[in-house]
């Protein structure tokens, strides 16, 4: 377990893909989460693990920001507020 004093708060955002119900089609999405972690690389690994558990492949590039927390620090690393926003990369603005 990590030492509580050594954790920092991050928000991580990246593009991801997931398999659509129609065979062979992929859906693009933006994924994000907030995390208390030991560093930015660990925060990115957490995003990748959570996304995979939800059937998404993070394809990056990822952006990691040191942010103010919405949840208090706990005794070890933890993630919260995982969000997925589907989008069509071919859609016109």
N, C-alpha and C positions, 0 to 999 in steps of 0.2 A: 504494500500500500504506500501511496505517496505521502510525503509530509505536507500537512495542510498549509504551512507557511510557504512552501515552494510552488504552489499552484497560482496560475494567472487565468484571467477570464478572456475568452476569445469568441468571436463570431466567424464562422467559416462558410463560404459561399462557393459553389461550383456548378458547372453544367453536368448533367447526367443523362443517361439513356435508360429506358426500360422497354421491355418487350410489350407491344400492344397485343390485345386479344387476337387481332387478325394475324395469322401466321406470317412470320418474316418481316413484320413492320416494327420499327422502333419509334418510340415517343421521346422527344427531347423534353428536358425539364431543368429547372434551376432548383438545386437543393441547398438547404442551409441549416445550421444548428448553432446553438450557443453551448459553450463547454468550459468547464474548469479543468485545466490540464497543466502539465509541466512545461509546455512550450508549444510554439506554433506548429512544429512538425508532428507532435503528438496529437494536437487538435485536428490536423488534417487526417491523420490515421483514424481518428475517432469518426470523422465524417464519412470516410470511405467504408468503415465497418458498419455503421448504422445504415447507410444507403444500401449496402449489399444485403443487409438483413431485411430490407424492404423491397428487394428485387430490382435495385437500380445499380448501374455501373457509373461511377464518377469518371468523367472523361476530361475534366479540367478545361482550361487552367483554373486552379483554385485561388481564391483570395482569402487571406486570413487577417483579421483585424483584432487588435486589442480593444475590448469594449467594456463598458460598465455593465455589471451583471443585473439581471432581473431576479435571479434566485441566489440565495446566500451560499457561500462556500461551505462544503461538507468536509468530511475527514479524508476524502480521496477524490481522484478525478471523476467527473460525471458530466453527462451531456443532457440537454433538455431543449425543448422548443424546436424539434426537427420539423422542417417544412419542405413541401414539394410543390412546385408551381410548373405545370405543363405549359409548353409553348410550341408554336410551329415556326421553325427557323426560316421557312419559305414564305410566311405570311408577309404581306405588305403592311407598312406602318399606317 
